[in-house]
Amino acid sequence: MIQKTIQLRGMTWDHARGYDPLVATARAYETKHPHVGIRWERRSLKAFEELPVSRLAAQFDLVVFDHPFVGTAARGGPFLPLDEHLPASYLAEQAANAVGASHESYRFAGHQWGLAIDAAAPVAAWRDDVFVALGASPPRTWEELLELAEDGRVEVPAAPIYCLMNFYSLCVAAGGTPFESTERLVEREAGADAIGRLRTLLAACDPGCLERNPIASHEKLSAAPHDGVAYCPLTYGYYNYARSGFATNVLTFGDPPDVSGHPLRTTLGGTGLGVSALRPNREEAIAYAAFVASGDVQRTIYTSSGGQPGHRRAWLDPKNNDLVGHAFVRTLPVLDRAYLRPRYDGYVGFQEEAGPVVHAAVRGELGDLEALVRLDEIFRASRARTTVFA
């Protein structure tokens, strides 16, 4: 038996989509490199969204993280700048096969801080069996969505962070792109329109949705009885739920409802794989990270093991689409047009403070103007805490 002389530790988030494909890629890499051992560990989705990457990089050789943290990475140096360690041809291939802005989202301050191994954005999810029984089709417009919500058929993950993500999308739909000014988060009229749309929608939904994240909403929708909820208009898609046998009922994924006659630009999510600059086995960690993000691995092992890949070839692959009811090709246009959040050092702090403000506004506990003024204050304070913006 060959002794494993190099041991790598990785941290990801606690869902089959985030964990199973990495375990599978680790086993495949170990087969080719018997001297390497790779152990993946998990943290909750909430911790994934909030835990500082610098703390994780001190403990783990490989860290799965969200792109808004790249500003922190650029300032603090917990991750290696991968453009200094990987061939330019490799990164060019990654860029050419990106899903939307996924690859770009991990490039900041002139360096590539992560590889886009997973791509996601809010999409619609629904139960085909329920709509067939109703003799109806999923809503295509915001007005049709509200009618369905009034019938008790709609679920929306609306914990604070997801209210904020949908607020961004609805601001764009109202003609006001957030973060274009240095003084105001978004124009008042667009911001008020976005809050109003969310408030009206959520008032017609189960109040419990105000505490749910996308995983909880997928679970609720897929497990609902035949006469229960049938549709979720905006959720970071977990396409595991489109796979036969993963949950009680299969979900179908597609475009969110149009707003004012136009497709929504929802807010980009997904994950990247960073390599710690604070741990000793950097060369092997870089080699493994490049293996995971490579087109061949993403298209095969990564997706077949339950992953939601970040490489375009994997999204276009017919066999992969057969696994998920063609969710990849159905929703690829949504991801390609997705809105990219800021990544300046200080943005994550803004996000943590701003989510509860939008949440309070859609619950009716804050007036629209009061909420928008407070968001502006949090935004300006977040910018004042940093000098790293691009």
N, C-alpha and C positions, 0 to 999 in steps of 0.2 A: 504493500500500500504506500503510495506516494504521500509524503508529509506535506501538509499545507503550511508553507512557510510565510505566506502573507494572508492576513485576516482582515477583511473589510467589513465595516458596519454601515448600514444604510437606514435612513428614516423616511417613511412615507406616511400616508394617512389611512385610517382604518375603514376601508371598504374593499370589497373584492376587486373593484376597478383599479384601486390604487395599490393593492398589495399583491394579488395573485400573479399578475404578469411580471412583476419584478422578481418574485421568487422563481418563476419559470425561467426568466432570462439568466438569473444567477446560476441555476443548475446547468443551463446550457453553456454558460461561460466557463464554469468550473470543469466541465467535461473537456473543453478545449485547452484549459489551463489548470492542470491538476494541482499545481502548487498554490492556487488561490482558493480561499474560502470566503464566501459572501453571506452575511446574515442580515436580513431585512427586519426592521421593527416598525411598529405602527403608533401613530398618535391620532387623537380624535379629529374630526373635521374642524371643529371650533379651534382647537390648538393649531391645526395646520394653517388656518386663516390668520392667527394672531401671534403665535410664538416667535420671538425674534430669531432670525436665522443665525445670528452670531453665536447664540447659545447652542444651537443644534450643531453648527460647524465645529465647535470645540469638542463635541462628543462623537460625531459621526463622520465617516469618510465621504459619504454620499448623502445628499439631502434633496428630497423632492419638495419644491417650494412654489409659491405663487408669484407671478411676475411683478406685482407691486413692490416686492421686497428688493428689487434690483438696485434701487437708489441707495438703500442701506448697504447692500453688498459693495457697491462702488465706493462708498465713503469708508466703510469699516474694514474692508478686505477680508471677510471670512471665507469667500470663495475664490477659486483661481479664475483669472481671465482666460477663458478657454481658447480665445483666438491666439494666445501666445503659446499654446500647447498642442493644438490640433492643426492639421494641414488646412490651408486656405481652401483647397479644393473640396475638402469634407464639409466645411461650413457653407461654401457656395452651394453645394448639393442640398444641404439642409434648407437653405433660404429658398432655393428654386422649388422645393417640394413642401413648402410650409402650408399649413391650413390657416387661411386668413393671416392675421398678424402674429401668429403664435411664435414663430422663430424671432421675429423682430422684437417681440415683447421682452425677451431676455437680453437684448442688446441695449446698453446704456453707457453713457460717458465714454464712448469709443471702444467698448469691450463687450464680449459675449460672456455672460455670467451663468448661463444655463443652456441646456439643450431641451427643446420642446418635445417631451415624450408623450404628452397627453393634450388633447384639444377639446375645448368645450365652450359653449355659450348658451344663454337661455333660449330654449326652443319650446315648442308645444309638445305635450304628451297626452295620449288619450287611449281609451278602451274601445277598440273597434266593436267588440261584441255588444257593448251597451248601446252604441249608436245604431248598430244594425237592428237591435231589438226596438229601439225608439223609432226606427224608420227615418233617421235624420243623419246629417253630416256634421263633422266638427265645424265650429264657427270660423269664418274667414275674415270677419270684420270685428272691430271693437264693439260695435253695437250689437251684433249677434252674440258676442261673448257675454255681454251684460244680460241679455235675455236668458242665456243658458245658466248664468250665475243665479239669477232670480228663481230659477227652478231647482236650486240646490245641487247642481251638477258640477260645480267648479271648485277646484282646489288650487291654492297658490302658496308656495313656500314664502313666508313673509316675516321671518325673523329679521331683526334690524339690518343686518348687512345685505340681505336680499332685497329689502325695500329700497335701500340706497342704490343697488345695481339696477333695479327696474326704474327708479327715479331718473338715473342717467339716461336710460334708453328712451323714456317718455319725454324727457327734456329735448333730446335730439329730434324726436318725432314732432315736437311742437316748434321746432326751428331754432332752438337754443342749445348749442353744444357746450357742455360744462367745461370749465377750466380754460376757456379762451381768453379771459381777462385775468389780470393779476390782482384785481381788487374785489371782483364779484364772482361767485361760483358760476352763476348762470343768470341770464336775464329774467327779471321778475315774472313777466307774463308766461314765459315757457316753464319756469319753475312751478308757478301756481297751477298751470294746466296739468303738469305731471303729477303733482300731489293730488289734485282733484280727481284725476282718472284713477289713481291707485286707491284713494279713499272710497270712491263709489264702488269699485270692484270688490275690495275687501269687505265692505259693509254687507255685501250679499253672500259672503263665504262663511264657512264655519270659523268662529272666532279663534279656534285652536290653531289655525294656519298662521296666526301672528307669532307663534313660537316655533314653527317648523322650519327645518332646513330642507334642501332638495331631496336628500336621502329619505327623510321622514315622509315627504310628500309622495315620492315614488312608491314607498311602502304602502301608504294609505290608498293611493289610486289603484295599485296592482292587486291589493287585497280586498277592495271594496265589494260589497254584495252587488248583485245584478241591478238593484234599484238605487245604488249609491252614486257617488261622484264618478264622473266619466271623463273629465277633461281638466288639464292644467295648461294654461296659456303661456306661462313663463317659468321655466325651471332649467337650471343647468342640467343638461341631459345626461343621465346615466344609462347608457345603452345596454347595459347588462339586463335591464328589465325588458328589453325587446328580444332577449334570447329565450328560446323555449326551455322551460324547466327551471329558470332562475327564480321566479316568483310564482305566486298562485295563478296570476293572470298575466298574459303578455301585453306590453304597452307598445303603441305605435308612436313614432316621433315625426314631426314635420315643422313647417313654418308657423310662427306665432300669428295671431290675427293682425291684419293690416290696421293701421291707424291713419285716419284721414286720407284713405285711398293709397297709402304707401306702405311697403314692407318695413317692419321695425328693424332698426339697428340695435340689437341687444348687446350686452356688455361682455367682452371676451373674458373667459376663464381659462381652464386647463392648468397644466402643471409643467414645470421644468425640472431638470436634474442638474444640480450643482455639485461641484467637487470641492471639498474643504481645502482651504489653504493652511489649516491649522493642524493637520494630521500628517503622519509620516509617509504613508504608502500612496503618494500622489500619482506616480506614473501608472500604477495598476488601476487606480480608481478612475483616472482619465480614460484608459483603454476600455474599461468596462462601461463607462458612461457612453462612449462613442459607439460601442457595440449595441447597447440598448436603443439608442436613438437612430441607428442605421436603418435605411429603408428596408432591407431584407428582413431584419429582425422585427421591426415594427409591423411589417405586412404579414408575418407568419407567427412566430412564437408569441409575441406581445399581444396581438389581437386574439389569437386562438385561445389564449389563457385567460381571457376576460378583460383585456385592456381596451382602452379607448384611445387609439394611437394619436400621435402628433404629426405623423408623416403622411403626406398627401397620397402617396401610392397605396398606403394601407386603406385610406378612405375610399379609394376608387376601385379596389380589388373586388371582383364579383363574388368570390368565396366569402370574404369578410362580410359583404352586404347580405348574403344569404343567411349568415349567422344572426343578424340583427334586424331582419325584416326591412332591409334596404335603408335603415336609419342613416347610415353614413352619407350616401348619395342624396337622400331626401333633404338632409339638413346642411350639407356642405355650403350652399349659398348663404345660409344664415351666418355661419362662422366666417365666411369670406368677407362679409360686409360688417362684421362685429366692430363695435366701438372699443378702442383701446384706452384703458384708464391711464392717468399719469403714473409715473414711477419715481418721481423725485424723492430724495431723502426727506422724509417728513410726511409723505402721502399716507403711509399706513396709519400713522397717528390720526391724520384727518379722517380716514375711513372709519376708524374705531369710534371717534366722537360723533361723526356725522350720521352714522346709521341710526342711533337712537333718536336723533332729532327728526329725521324723516319718519321713523316709526311712530313717534308721538304725534306728528302731524296727520298721518293717515288714520290714526286712532281718534282724531278729533280733540286731542289734548293740547295742541298748539295750533294757533292760527297760521294760515299760509304765510303771511308777511313776517310774522314773528319767527317762523321756522327758517325762512329764507335769509332773514337778517342774521340769525344765529349761524347758519351754514357759512355765510360770508365771513363772519368773525373767526370761525374755526379754520376756514381756508386760509385767511391772511396770517393767522398765528402759525399754521403749519409751514407756510412759506418762509416766515421769519426765522424759523428754527434751522434753516439749511441754506447752503450756497450751491448745492449740487442739484441742478434742474434737468440736465440733458446729457 
